[in-house]
């Protein structure tokens, strides 16, 4: 079965009643975990982005505290898993402010890692790539917001 385009889906959804749309959303939520997470964001978290960012940061802190430090391989694998989770949350929000805040927090946690991520070329590449993505997101923000994020960015680069 081939999936249709978003525009076709949009036209078809306009043809359904509110009750039918609710049923469709519930079917989507039951089908896949990501759909349920996205609906949770849209219904409960989208109105308070600061709280959403705080929750993501807490989850990131918890994930970093549970890292397996037995070997660099496990550290890299866990860091990539954390990054996949963060990218998914950023994709839900689609706001550059959220992206910048989350990526800067991730880079800060990565920089704090013991043993240092600097020992590994791959870990350093992950760090540099995410720092670059944070810079790119910051550059699209309003000047007042940019200033706060640039201070945080400079602190990361200087330490």
C-alpha atoms as an extended CHARMM CRD file, in Angstrom:
* protein
*
       159  EXT
         1         1  UNK       CA              0.0000000000        0.0000000000        0.0000000000  PROA      1               0.0000000000
         2         2  UNK       CA              1.3850000000        3.4020000000       -1.0100000000  PROA      2               0.0000000000
         3         3  UNK       CA              1.0260000000        6.4210000000        1.2440000000  PROA      3               0.0000000000
         4         4  UNK       CA             -0.6160000000        9.4860000000       -0.2600000000  PROA      4               0.0000000000
         5         5  UNK       CA              0.7210000000       13.0220000000       -0.0350000000  PROA      5               0.0000000000
         6         6  UNK       CA              0.0310000000       15.3680000000        2.8580000000  PROA      6               0.0000000000
         7         7  UNK       CA             -2.1380000000       17.6230000000        0.6990000000  PROA      7               0.0000000000
         8         8  UNK       CA             -4.3560000000       14.6720000000       -0.2450000000  PROA      8               0.0000000000
         9         9  UNK       CA             -4.6100000000       13.6850000000        3.4180000000  PROA      9               0.0000000000
        10        10  UNK       CA             -5.5120000000       17.2510000000        4.3610000000  PROA      10              0.0000000000
        11        11  UNK       CA             -8.3280000000       17.3690000000        1.7770000000  PROA      11              0.0000000000
        12        12  UNK       CA             -9.6580000000       14.0120000000        2.9440000000  PROA      12              0.0000000000
        13        13  UNK       CA             -9.5610000000       15.0050000000        6.6300000000  PROA      13              0.0000000000
        14        14  UNK       CA            -11.6440000000       18.0950000000        5.8670000000  PROA      14              0.0000000000
        15        15  UNK       CA            -14.4040000000       15.7600000000        4.6890000000  PROA      15              0.0000000000
        16        16  UNK       CA            -14.7260000000       14.0590000000        8.1010000000  PROA      16              0.0000000000
        17        17  UNK       CA            -16.7190000000       15.1560000000       11.1430000000  PROA      17              0.0000000000
        18        18  UNK       CA            -15.1330000000       16.0810000000       14.4710000000  PROA      18              0.0000000000
        19        19  UNK       CA            -16.0290000000       12.7000000000       16.0060000000  PROA      19              0.0000000000
        20        20  UNK       CA            -14.4300000000       10.8530000000       13.0960000000  PROA      20              0.0000000000
        21        21  UNK       CA            -11.2870000000       12.9750000000       13.4380000000  PROA      21              0.0000000000
        22        22  UNK       CA            -11.0620000000       12.1130000000       17.1320000000  PROA      22              0.0000000000
        23        23  UNK       CA            -11.3130000000        8.4140000000       16.2630000000  PROA      23              0.0000000000
        24        24  UNK       CA             -8.5990000000        8.7790000000       13.6190000000  PROA      24              0.0000000000
        25        25  UNK       CA             -6.2820000000       10.5170000000       16.1160000000  PROA      25              0.0000000000
        26        26  UNK       CA             -6.8820000000        7.7880000000       18.6890000000  PROA      26              0.0000000000
        27        27  UNK       CA             -6.0950000000        5.0990000000       16.1140000000  PROA      27              0.0000000000
        28        28  UNK       CA             -2.8430000000        6.8860000000       15.3060000000  PROA      28              0.0000000000
        29        29  UNK       CA             -1.9640000000        7.1170000000       18.9900000000  PROA      29              0.0000000000
        30        30  UNK       CA             -2.5530000000        3.3880000000       19.4750000000  PROA      30              0.0000000000
        31        31  UNK       CA             -0.5270000000        2.4690000000       16.4100000000  PROA      31              0.0000000000
        32        32  UNK       CA              2.8830000000        3.9110000000       17.2240000000  PROA      32              0.0000000000
        33        33  UNK       CA              4.6600000000        5.3360000000       20.2630000000  PROA      33              0.0000000000
        34        34  UNK       CA              5.9600000000        8.3800000000       18.3420000000  PROA      34              0.0000000000
        35        35  UNK       CA              2.4140000000        9.3010000000       17.3100000000  PROA      35              0.0000000000
        36        36  UNK       CA              1.3370000000        9.1810000000       20.9460000000  PROA      36              0.0000000000
        37        37  UNK       CA              4.3280000000       11.3120000000       21.9780000000  PROA      37              0.0000000000
        38        38  UNK       CA              3.5380000000       13.8780000000       19.2810000000  PROA      38              0.0000000000
        39        39  UNK       CA             -0.1090000000       14.0600000000       20.3330000000  PROA      39              0.0000000000
        40        40  UNK       CA              1.0060000000       14.4790000000       23.9450000000  PROA      40              0.0000000000
        41        41  UNK       CA              3.2190000000       17.3890000000       22.9310000000  PROA      41              0.0000000000
        42        42  UNK       CA              0.5030000000       19.0350000000       20.8190000000  PROA      42              0.0000000000
        43        43  UNK       CA             -2.2270000000       18.6350000000       23.4390000000  PROA      43              0.0000000000
        44        44  UNK       CA             -0.3250000000       19.2080000000       26.6920000000  PROA      44              0.0000000000
        45        45  UNK       CA              3.1160000000       20.7240000000       26.1390000000  PROA      45              0.0000000000
        46        46  UNK       CA              2.8730000000       23.0570000000       23.1370000000  PROA      46              0.0000000000
        47        47  UNK       CA              1.2540000000       25.8560000000       25.1470000000  PROA      47              0.0000000000
        48        48  UNK       CA              4.1800000000       26.0180000000       27.6350000000  PROA      48              0.0000000000
        49        49  UNK       CA              7.4270000000       25.6730000000       25.6900000000  PROA      49              0.0000000000
        50        50  UNK       CA              9.6150000000       26.6140000000       28.6800000000  PROA      50              0.0000000000
        51        51  UNK       CA              8.2110000000       23.7310000000       30.7160000000  PROA      51              0.0000000000
        52        52  UNK       CA              8.6950000000       21.4120000000       27.7370000000  PROA      52              0.0000000000
        53        53  UNK       CA             12.3540000000       22.4490000000       27.4730000000  PROA      53              0.0000000000
        54        54  UNK       CA             12.8040000000       21.9390000000       31.2240000000  PROA      54              0.0000000000
        55        55  UNK       CA             11.3640000000       18.4110000000       30.9800000000  PROA      55              0.0000000000
        56        56  UNK       CA             13.6720000000       17.5800000000       28.0680000000  PROA      56              0.0000000000
        57        57  UNK       CA             16.6760000000       18.8580000000       30.0270000000  PROA      57              0.0000000000
        58        58  UNK       CA             15.7000000000       16.7420000000       33.0430000000  PROA      58              0.0000000000
        59        59  UNK       CA             15.3570000000       13.6640000000       30.8540000000  PROA      59              0.0000000000
        60        60  UNK       CA             18.7480000000       14.4290000000       29.2840000000  PROA      60              0.0000000000
        61        61  UNK       CA             20.3730000000       14.7950000000       32.7060000000  PROA      61              0.0000000000
        62        62  UNK       CA             18.8900000000       11.4870000000       33.8060000000  PROA      62              0.0000000000
        63        63  UNK       CA             20.0690000000        9.7360000000       30.6320000000  PROA      63              0.0000000000
        64        64  UNK       CA             23.6110000000       11.0930000000       31.0450000000  PROA      64              0.0000000000
        65        65  UNK       CA             23.6490000000        9.9700000000       34.6820000000  PROA      65              0.0000000000
        66        66  UNK       CA             22.8580000000        6.4020000000       33.5630000000  PROA      66              0.0000000000
        67        67  UNK       CA             25.6700000000        6.1990000000       30.9860000000  PROA      67              0.0000000000
        68        68  UNK       CA             27.6720000000        2.9930000000       30.9660000000  PROA      68              0.0000000000
        69        69  UNK       CA             31.2990000000        4.0900000000       31.4010000000  PROA      69              0.0000000000
        70        70  UNK       CA             32.7960000000        0.5970000000       31.0130000000  PROA      70              0.0000000000
        71        71  UNK       CA             34.1760000000        1.4180000000       27.5860000000  PROA      71              0.0000000000
        72        72  UNK       CA             34.1920000000        4.2920000000       25.1500000000  PROA      72              0.0000000000
        73        73  UNK       CA             32.0870000000        2.1770000000       22.7690000000  PROA      73              0.0000000000
        74        74  UNK       CA             29.1790000000        2.0850000000       25.2530000000  PROA      74              0.0000000000
        75        75  UNK       CA             29.5220000000        5.7860000000       25.9950000000  PROA      75              0.0000000000
        76        76  UNK       CA             29.3630000000        6.6690000000       22.2830000000  PROA      76              0.0000000000
        77        77  UNK       CA             26.4220000000        4.3430000000       21.7330000000  PROA      77              0.0000000000
        78        78  UNK       CA             24.5180000000        5.8530000000       24.6580000000  PROA      78              0.0000000000
        79        79  UNK       CA             25.3130000000        9.4240000000       23.6080000000  PROA      79              0.0000000000
        80        80  UNK       CA             23.9920000000        8.7410000000       20.1040000000  PROA      80              0.0000000000
        81        81  UNK       CA             20.8280000000        7.2680000000       21.6440000000  PROA      81              0.0000000000
        82        82  UNK       CA             20.3430000000       10.3830000000       23.7760000000  PROA      82              0.0000000000
        83        83  UNK       CA             20.8770000000       12.5520000000       20.7130000000  PROA      83              0.0000000000
        84        84  UNK       CA             18.2600000000       10.6020000000       18.7130000000  PROA      84              0.0000000000
        85        85  UNK       CA             15.7840000000       11.1520000000       21.5570000000  PROA      85              0.0000000000
        86        86  UNK       CA             16.5330000000       14.8960000000       21.6420000000  PROA      86              0.0000000000
        87        87  UNK       CA             16.2100000000       15.2460000000       17.8750000000  PROA      87              0.0000000000
        88        88  UNK       CA             12.7880000000       13.6140000000       18.0740000000  PROA      88              0.0000000000
        89        89  UNK       CA             11.6710000000       16.1020000000       20.7560000000  PROA      89              0.0000000000
        90        90  UNK       CA             13.0440000000       19.0070000000       18.7120000000  PROA      90              0.0000000000
        91        91  UNK       CA             11.1600000000       17.7390000000       15.6680000000  PROA      91              0.0000000000
        92        92  UNK       CA              7.9100000000       17.7320000000       17.6810000000  PROA      92              0.0000000000
        93        93  UNK       CA              8.3620000000       21.3650000000       18.6870000000  PROA      93              0.0000000000
        94        94  UNK       CA              9.7260000000       22.7670000000       15.3990000000  PROA      94              0.0000000000
        95        95  UNK       CA             10.8560000000       25.9020000000       17.2830000000  PROA      95              0.0000000000
        96        96  UNK       CA             14.4020000000       27.1700000000       16.8580000000  PROA      96              0.0000000000
        97        97  UNK       CA             14.4760000000       28.4170000000       20.4580000000  PROA      97              0.0000000000
        98        98  UNK       CA             13.7680000000       24.9230000000       21.7310000000  PROA      98              0.0000000000
        99        99  UNK       CA             16.3550000000       23.4490000000       19.3670000000  PROA      99              0.0000000000
       100       100  UNK       CA             19.0420000000       25.8940000000       20.5170000000  PROA      100             0.0000000000
       101       101  UNK       CA             18.3140000000       25.3910000000       24.2280000000  PROA      101             0.0000000000
       102       102  UNK       CA             18.2400000000       21.5940000000       24.0030000000  PROA      102             0.0000000000
       103       103  UNK       CA             21.3660000000       21.3000000000       21.8470000000  PROA      103             0.0000000000
       104       104  UNK       CA             23.3540000000       23.6890000000       24.0550000000  PROA      104             0.0000000000
       105       105  UNK       CA             22.3260000000       21.6770000000       27.1160000000  PROA      105             0.0000000000
       106       106  UNK       CA             23.3490000000       18.4650000000       25.3570000000  PROA      106             0.0000000000
       107       107  UNK       CA             26.7420000000       19.9480000000       24.4390000000  PROA      107             0.0000000000
       108       108  UNK       CA             27.2310000000       21.1000000000       28.0190000000  PROA      108             0.0000000000
       109       109  UNK       CA             26.4920000000       17.6180000000       29.3610000000  PROA      109             0.0000000000
       110       110  UNK       CA             28.7660000000       16.0730000000       26.7390000000  PROA      110             0.0000000000
       111       111  UNK       CA             31.5760000000       18.4190000000       27.7200000000  PROA      111             0.0000000000
       112       112  UNK       CA             31.1900000000       17.4250000000       31.3910000000  PROA      112             0.0000000000
       113       113  UNK       CA             31.6180000000       13.7160000000       30.6030000000  PROA      113             0.0000000000
       114       114  UNK       CA             34.3640000000       11.8720000000       32.4210000000  PROA      114             0.0000000000
       115       115  UNK       CA             36.4600000000       10.5210000000       30.7420000000  PROA      115             0.0000000000
       116       116  UNK       CA             36.4840000000       13.5280000000       28.4970000000  PROA      116             0.0000000000
       117       117  UNK       CA             34.8680000000       13.2140000000       25.0730000000  PROA      117             0.0000000000
       118       118  UNK       CA             37.9410000000       14.9370000000       23.6490000000  PROA      118             0.0000000000
       119       119  UNK       CA             39.7920000000       11.5910000000       23.7020000000  PROA      119             0.0000000000
       120       120  UNK       CA             37.5570000000       10.2260000000       20.9650000000  PROA      120             0.0000000000
       121       121  UNK       CA             37.4310000000       11.6460000000       17.4610000000  PROA      121             0.0000000000
       122       122  UNK       CA             33.8300000000       10.4320000000       17.0310000000  PROA      122             0.0000000000
       123       123  UNK       CA             32.6910000000       12.0150000000       20.3050000000  PROA      123             0.0000000000
       124       124  UNK       CA             34.4250000000       15.2610000000       19.3860000000  PROA      124             0.0000000000
       125       125  UNK       CA             32.7120000000       15.1930000000       15.9750000000  PROA      125             0.0000000000
       126       126  UNK       CA             29.3060000000       14.6980000000       17.6180000000  PROA      126             0.0000000000
       127       127  UNK       CA             30.0230000000       17.6190000000       19.9500000000  PROA      127             0.0000000000
       128       128  UNK       CA             31.2050000000       19.9340000000       17.1550000000  PROA      128             0.0000000000
       129       129  UNK       CA             28.2940000000       19.0100000000       14.8670000000  PROA      129             0.0000000000
       130       130  UNK       CA             25.6800000000       19.6900000000       17.5450000000  PROA      130             0.0000000000
       131       131  UNK       CA             27.3950000000       22.9290000000       18.5490000000  PROA      131             0.0000000000
       132       132  UNK       CA             27.2650000000       23.9980000000       14.8890000000  PROA      132             0.0000000000
       133       133  UNK       CA             23.5760000000       23.1140000000       14.6780000000  PROA      133             0.0000000000
       134       134  UNK       CA             22.9220000000       25.1380000000       17.8430000000  PROA      134             0.0000000000
       135       135  UNK       CA             24.7570000000       28.1310000000       16.3260000000  PROA      135             0.0000000000
       136       136  UNK       CA             22.6540000000       27.8310000000       13.1820000000  PROA      136             0.0000000000
       137       137  UNK       CA             19.4180000000       27.7200000000       15.2140000000  PROA      137             0.0000000000
       138       138  UNK       CA             20.5430000000       30.6980000000       17.3190000000  PROA      138             0.0000000000
       139       139  UNK       CA             21.2750000000       32.7730000000       14.2210000000  PROA      139             0.0000000000
       140       140  UNK       CA             17.5960000000       32.5790000000       13.1840000000  PROA      140             0.0000000000
       141       141  UNK       CA             16.2580000000       33.8410000000       16.5300000000  PROA      141             0.0000000000
       142       142  UNK       CA             15.3230000000       37.3750000000       17.6080000000  PROA      142             0.0000000000
       143       143  UNK       CA             18.2800000000       39.5130000000       18.7250000000  PROA      143             0.0000000000
       144       144  UNK       CA             17.2950000000       39.5290000000       22.4230000000  PROA      144             0.0000000000
       145       145  UNK       CA             17.0790000000       35.7490000000       22.5230000000  PROA      145             0.0000000000
       146       146  UNK       CA             20.2830000000       35.4560000000       20.5030000000  PROA      146             0.0000000000
       147       147  UNK       CA             22.2090000000       37.3720000000       23.1460000000  PROA      147             0.0000000000
       148       148  UNK       CA             21.2800000000       34.9590000000       25.9450000000  PROA      148             0.0000000000
       149       149  UNK       CA             22.1040000000       31.9120000000       23.8530000000  PROA      149             0.0000000000
       150       150  UNK       CA             25.3660000000       33.4130000000       22.5720000000  PROA      150             0.0000000000
       151       151  UNK       CA             26.5310000000       33.9160000000       26.1730000000  PROA      151             0.0000000000
       152       152  UNK       CA             25.8440000000       30.2500000000       26.8820000000  PROA      152             0.0000000000
       153       153  UNK       CA             27.5470000000       29.2660000000       23.6230000000  PROA      153             0.0000000000
       154       154  UNK       CA             30.6710000000       31.2910000000       24.4240000000  PROA      154             0.0000000000
       155       155  UNK       CA             30.8370000000       29.7020000000       27.8740000000  PROA      155             0.0000000000
       156       156  UNK       CA             30.8100000000       26.2610000000       26.2410000000  PROA      156             0.0000000000
       157       157  UNK       CA             33.5000000000       27.2160000000       23.7320000000  PROA      157             0.0000000000
       158       158  UNK       CA             35.7800000000       28.8300000000       26.3360000000  PROA      158             0.0000000000
       159       159  UNK       CA             35.7530000000       25.9750000000       28.8540000000  PROA      159             0.0000000000
